[in-house]
């Protein structure tokens, strides 16, 4: 089950609509602070030591991690379309290699701020394989977020 993480700006309905078109089974909305009356799965995000950290159900996922220590401390490495560019691609490939060696779990998400920044599960799988994962590990990474949020979408 592929669930994406997005950062809405009062455009939650547009994200839900786009998720249906892309075949995404669920969304987690990230906000700067916990929303009071959110009817959807949500989490918060923050910047820690120069990296983007998503906190979902008290689990931290480190995006933009520059060193192995940063994502090992969090427990999950996040790989995102929106954060990979230039040197980010090299860092992500290196981090994925290190995760495979040390059995750290990888989470794939778009972190899109607009619905058009979202990507399908197939796009993510292809990206992860290009970054050095096996197709089986890439598929596992796409389902990792559903494990974190538990039975919310089941």
N, C-alpha and C positions, 0 to 999 in steps of 0.2 A: 504494500500500500504506500503510494507516494503522497506525502504531505509536504507542502511548501511553507516556508517562513517568509512573510512579507511585512513591510513597514507602511501601514496605511496613513493617509493624511485626509481623513474624513471621506474616503472613497472605498469603504469596505464592500459595498454592493457591487462596484465595478470589478473588484478583485474576485468576488465570488462568481460573478458571471464569466470572467476570463478563465478561472479555474475549471469551470464546467467545460468550456471549449477546448482546453488543453488536456482534459482527462485527469486532472489532479483531484484526488479523492478527499483532500482536506487542506485547510489553511490554519496557520497559527499567525495571529496578528501580534506584532511587537510594538510596544509603546514606550515612551521615555519613563512614564510612571504608570503604575497599575491602574487600569480603568475601573471605575466604580460599578458600572452597569453594562459590562460587555457580555453579550449572549454567545460569543464565539470563544474558541480556545485562544488564549492570549498569554503573553509573557512580556518581560521588560528587556530593554537593552541599555548598555552602558559602555563607556570607554574605560578600559583598564590597561595601564602600561602600554599605550599606543595601539591596542587591538580592540576590536569590536567584540563584545561578549553578550550573547543572548542568554537570558535566564528563563527557562521554561520548566514549570513544576519543580523548582529548586535545583534543577540541573543546569550547569553552565556549559555553553558551547562556545569555543574560542574561534572567531573568524579573524583573518589578518594576522595570525600568529607569525612572528618573525623568527622565533627560536623554539626549539623543541621543548624547552622548559615551560614556555608559556602555555602550550596546549596540553602538555602532560599534567600540569597543575590543575587544569580545568576538567580533564577527563574525556573530553570530546574535541575533535578538530572539526571545524566547520569549513566547508568549501563552497564558495558562492560565485555565481556568474558576475555579480555586481562588484566584487572586490578583486577579481583576477584581471590584471592588465599589466603588460610590461614585465617588470621584475616579479610581480605577484604570481605569474605563471610558474616561474622558476622556484619560488619559495613554496608554492603549493605542491609541486611535484616532489620537491625534497621532503616536505613534511609528510606527504602520503607514503613515501618510501620508509620514513622513520616510523610512521604509525603501523605499517605492515610488520616491521621488525618487532616492535614493542607491544603489539596487540591493542593499540588505542583505537577506539571506534571513530569513524568518520561520518559526518552528517552533511548532506548536500542540500542547499537551499538557494533561492534566488536573491533574497533580501531586497526584493524589488520595492521601489517607492511608488511606482505606477503599474497598472495592470499589464502594460506592454513590455515591462521588464521581466515578466514571468517566463519560465521555460518549461517545456514538457519533461516528463521522466526520461524519455528517449534522449533528449538533448543533454540532460545531466549525466546519464549513463555514458554517453559518448565522451563528454568532457573528462569524466573520472578515468576512463580507459586511456585517454590521451595523456593524462597526468601520471599514469603508471599502475593503475589498479587492474586487476583481472576483471573480466566481465561479471564473474560471480561475486567478487568483492564490491563491485560498483552497484550491483543489484541490492546487496545487503546494506550498503550505505544509504540507498534510497529509502529503505524501510526502517532505518534506525530511528528516525524522528517519531514514528508511530509507537515504537517501544518506549521512548522517553515520555510521551504524553499519555501512555497507557490506553485505557479503554474509552477515551473520550469520543472517538469516532466509530467504535465498534457497535 
